Structures are given as C-alpha cells and as structure tokens.
Amino acid sequence: MTEAKPAGQSGPGREYILTGHKWFCSAAGADIIFVIAQTEKGPGCFLVPRWLPDGTRNPISLERLKDKLGNKSNASTELEFEGTHGWLVGEEGRGIPVVMEFMLHTRFDVSLVPAGIMRLGLAHATHHARNRTAFQRRLIDQPLMRNVLADLTVESEAATAMVFRIARAFDAARNDEGERVFGRLAVALSKYWLNKRVVPFIHEAMEVHGGAGYIEESVIPRYYREAPLNGIWEGAGNVISLDVQRALRKEPAAADLFFAELETARGGDRRMDAAIAELDQLIRGEPLADESARYLTERMALALQAAALIRHAPHAVADAFCATRLGGAGGQAFGTMPGGIDQNAILERSFDAG
C-alpha cells in the first residue's frame, strides 16, 4: 500500500510525501503520473512529477521493467516511493472519483486504438490480396477471399463510425448535458466491444497473408501482440460491462439518451427495429442481472454501431452489418457472410479509403 502524508499547506493542490510500492505503472517514462495513495480521509489522487519545481529529481525508484506480451516500446514498471513528492488533485479521500473522470477520457483513447489497429490490419490485408497471385488469379478476385475482406471492411467501418459518434459526444459534453451522459455510457460500450473484436480481426488479417503474416519481418505480428492490450487497460471486460449496468442504474437519463440515439435509425432496417425492441426489454422490462452484463453490453454496442451505419454509411455496408451482426445471418467467424450481400460495393469503398 502507498501512503501519503501532508507536507505543508491544506486544500486542493496541497503537497504530500508518498511512501510505498506500486506493482504496475503503465508508462514509467512519463514526465507526470497520477497515483492513488491512502490518506487519513481515504484514498487520494496525487500528481507525481518526475522533476520537482527546483529542478531536482523526485525520488522515484524503478524496481523492474515488466516483460509484457507486446507494447514493448512503452516501458511499464514497478515503482517504489520513498519520500516522493506528490500534489493532491481534488479532495482528500475522493481519489477514486477523480481518477474515474480521467479514466473516462482514457477509455476513449483505448477505444480509438483498436479501431485504428483494425483499419491498419485491413489496409495491409487488402493490399496483400490485391497484389498476391495464386492459381492464376489475384487473391482479391477469389470469391472466398472477397467474403473475408468484405466482412473485415464492415467490421472496421462499424468501429470507426462508433468512435466518431462518441468523439462528437465528448466534444459537445461541456455545453450539452445530454451528450455528456450519453458519452459516458457509450464510451464504455465501445471500450468493451471494440477490444473484443480487434484480436480475432487481426488474426484474420494475419491469415490473409498466410505464412508471411506470421514472420516478424511483417508488421502484422506487432499488431497482433498489441491487440489484447487495450481490453485489459482501464478496466477489463467484466469491469466495463458491470460499469455499463451501474451507469444504467445510477443515471436513468442514460438509458433514455441511448434509446433516443437508436431511434434516429428506427425504420431504416427491420433487424435494427428488432434489436431496439430486444434492448428495451433487457433494460426496461426486467431487472439488470450482473451475470448478463456482458451480453447486454455486447447487444448495446452492436445496436449503437448499427445506428451509426444506417445513418451515415452506404446501404451496402449498413445492410451487411445488420444482417450478420444483428440478424444472425452467416457464421461466427469472419468471411462467413451469406449470399445477397453486396460485396463489390463494400470492397470498392474499402479500396477507395486505402
């Protein structure tokens, strides 16, 4: 445990001396880190700089670097505080709510990252398929490969549409209470779902390359090692899905605003209308059960993605998403979209963006 003792004046911004051990610091090379430490009134949040105002080094010992699966360039470490200076952020004893406010924005960051990794993986897979020939035809001209790439394209576009909508909510939050409440809920949905999808997505992009995708000279292994990270940082799956339920219980307006967002797409697709009805029953028609938190979060995230695509994406993309993600058409793996999907329109859109 890390303890904090006052070093001088009182009130927010008060200087403290920190003593203790932290098992994990995500970015030890940062000029400033935020630390939760125990005070007389409970946990407090402290701004801990690497360098003190007088130019001397703040006494922070790096015990060892973490040997992580990926994310190697971002040094994570165990820290020891011995007479370390920190400045109180917010009120003493209210450190967790302060950190949660920071975490709201870092959760947006760890939603953007998987959306970006998907787009990178898709770009590499599409480029390879357009330039690799097998059996006298380019891979991109093989029907089954087109199915895989079209499916990946739909997934990537849905992820992008979702984070763009949440970005708009974050931008408007300062002056629009409804957007603030909506953004707090929606960012938890995106953080959970996009990080569940990015790992199999990158694995599929690796398979498009065949053996070449598994070789370290390719960039795909780096993406693959990076893919699970953001699902763990800032709250793993259980934490995030339970936070969604907590938000629905504590802020009744959150559910109303969520459904208002879905209503903008009502009538655009019958499968979307069915999803809205299912979610209305899950959220408003029966008690929220912790054991069902993951299922609820997944269905909410899919509906939010569908609403964004119905409103802003070409019909071919929105139709494919609603058929496969909401309507249950096709299989569970990427590349199992059923007949009737306009793959040509989807792929041409992907090529244009590449």
Secondary structure as UniProt FT lines:
FT   STRAND          3..6
FT   TURN            12..13
FT   STRAND          15..25
FT   TURN            28..29
FT   STRAND          32..39
FT   TURN            40..41
FT   STRAND          42..49
FT   TURN            53..54
FT   STRAND          60..65
FT   TURN            72..73
FT   STRAND          77..89
FT   TURN            92..93
FT   HELIX           95..131
FT   STRAND          133..134
FT   TURN            135..136
FT   STRAND          137..138
FT   HELIX           139..141
FT   HELIX           143..172
FT   TURN            173..175
FT   HELIX           177..209
FT   HELIX           210..214
FT   TURN            216..217
FT   HELIX           220..226
FT   TURN            227..228
FT   HELIX           229..232
FT   TURN            233..234
FT   HELIX           237..250
FT   HELIX           252..263
FT   TURN            264..267
FT   HELIX           270..284
FT   HELIX           290..292
FT   HELIX           293..312
FT   HELIX           315..321
FT   HELIX           322..326
FT   TURN            334..335
FT   TURN            339..340
FT   HELIX           343..353
//
